[in-house]
Amino acid sequence: MTPRQAGSNLVGEKYEIKSHKISDDYLDVYVVADERGTYFEAQAFTPVAEMPRELEGLRQARRRRMRRICGSPNFADEFEHDGRRFLVSRVQRNAKERILLMDSFAGEILTDAD
């Protein structure tokens, strides 16, 4: 993998976006790979201060989610990119998930985070 190729989707200076899994209210979830080809899940949070005050329940839920991720043993990295906070987590996959991912990424070698 060469994440610095022209047109790559590089975030956080070392992760390449491989797919966009979920787009929800003020949150996006991506599959990303580092320079070694290790795959992670990256959750991109819109700053809570930019969320409408009418959505206070959602604002509090996002804060709790960020604290949970940062406190998880799978938490791997954190960075800011384009005004959003990215929280990166290691993902453990079973054999079936690996096969499905390999099919979707045209046979690239997938490795779980150490």
C-alpha distance (Angstrom), angle and dihedral (degrees) to the residues before:
residue distance angle dihedral
M1 . . .
T2 3.78 . .
P3 3.81 107.1 .
R4 3.79 94.0 -177.6
Q5 3.81 93.8 64.0
A6 3.78 116.1 127.2
G7 3.77 110.4 -84.5
S8 3.81 95.3 18.5
N9 3.80 119.6 143.9
L10 3.79 97.8 -122.4
V11 3.81 118.3 175.0
G12 3.77 128.8 177.1
E13 3.82 89.7 12.5
K14 3.81 92.0 -86.0
Y15 3.80 110.5 46.7
E16 3.77 126.8 79.0
I17 3.80 117.9 -154.3
K18 3.79 108.4 -123.4
S19 3.80 99.0 175.6
H20 3.79 141.7 -7.6
K21 3.80 106.2 -124.8
I22 3.80 105.0 176.6
S23 3.78 138.7 7.9
D24 3.79 113.7 -167.0
D25 3.80 136.9 155.2
Y26 3.80 104.1 -43.8
L27 3.83 92.6 -24.5
D28 3.81 134.4 92.8
V29 3.80 125.2 -173.3
Y30 3.80 121.2 -154.8
V31 3.78 139.1 -179.5
V32 3.81 105.6 -129.2
A33 3.79 134.5 -179.8
D34 3.78 128.9 -150.7
E35 3.80 125.9 -139.1
R36 3.84 90.7 -83.8
G37 3.79 92.5 54.9
T38 3.80 94.8 -107.3
Y39 3.80 111.8 148.6
F40 3.80 124.5 -134.0
E41 3.78 139.2 168.5
A42 3.81 114.7 -113.3
Q43 3.79 120.8 -165.1
A44 3.81 114.1 -160.3
F45 3.79 113.5 -155.5
T46 3.79 125.2 -163.1
P47 3.82 107.8 -133.1
V48 3.80 108.5 -88.6
A49 3.82 89.7 -132.9
E50 3.83 88.8 63.4
M51 3.80 93.0 54.9
P52 3.83 116.6 97.2
R53 3.81 113.8 -94.9
E54 3.81 88.2 -129.4
L55 3.81 86.8 70.6
E56 3.81 94.9 60.0
G57 3.82 91.7 137.9
L58 3.80 90.6 55.1
R59 3.82 91.0 44.8
Q60 3.81 90.1 55.0
A61 3.81 91.8 45.4
R62 3.83 90.5 53.1
R63 3.82 90.8 50.4
R64 3.82 90.7 50.8
R65 3.82 91.2 47.4
M66 3.82 91.8 51.7
R67 3.83 91.2 49.6
R68 3.83 91.0 48.8
I69 3.81 92.6 50.5
C70 3.82 93.1 47.0
G71 3.82 89.9 49.6
S72 3.80 94.4 48.8
P73 3.82 120.8 106.0
N74 3.83 86.0 -131.0
F75 3.83 92.4 60.5
A76 3.82 107.9 120.0
D77 3.81 111.4 165.5
E78 3.78 147.2 -8.6
F79 3.79 131.7 -156.2
E80 3.81 144.1 150.8
H81 3.81 120.5 -113.5
D82 3.81 128.0 170.7
G83 3.80 90.9 -12.1
R84 3.79 95.0 -53.5
R85 3.80 130.4 108.2
F86 3.81 113.5 -124.0
L87 3.80 120.0 -157.7
V88 3.80 113.4 -167.1
S89 3.81 122.4 -156.4
R90 3.78 134.8 -173.8
V91 3.79 112.0 -116.5
Q92 3.79 123.8 -151.7
R93 3.80 112.7 -152.7
N94 3.77 131.8 -165.5
A95 3.82 121.9 -133.7
K96 3.82 94.4 -94.3
E97 3.81 92.5 52.1
R98 3.81 90.6 49.0
I99 3.81 91.4 53.6
L100 3.81 92.1 48.8
L101 3.80 91.3 48.8
M102 3.79 92.7 46.8
D103 3.79 89.1 53.2
S104 3.79 91.8 49.1
F105 3.82 92.8 48.2
A106 3.82 95.0 47.1
G107 3.80 96.1 -109.6
E108 3.81 99.4 -50.0
I109 3.79 111.1 158.8
L110 3.79 109.1 -100.1
T111 3.77 122.0 -157.5
D112 3.77 127.8 -179.6
A113 3.77 118.2 -125.5
D114 3.79 115.0 -89.6
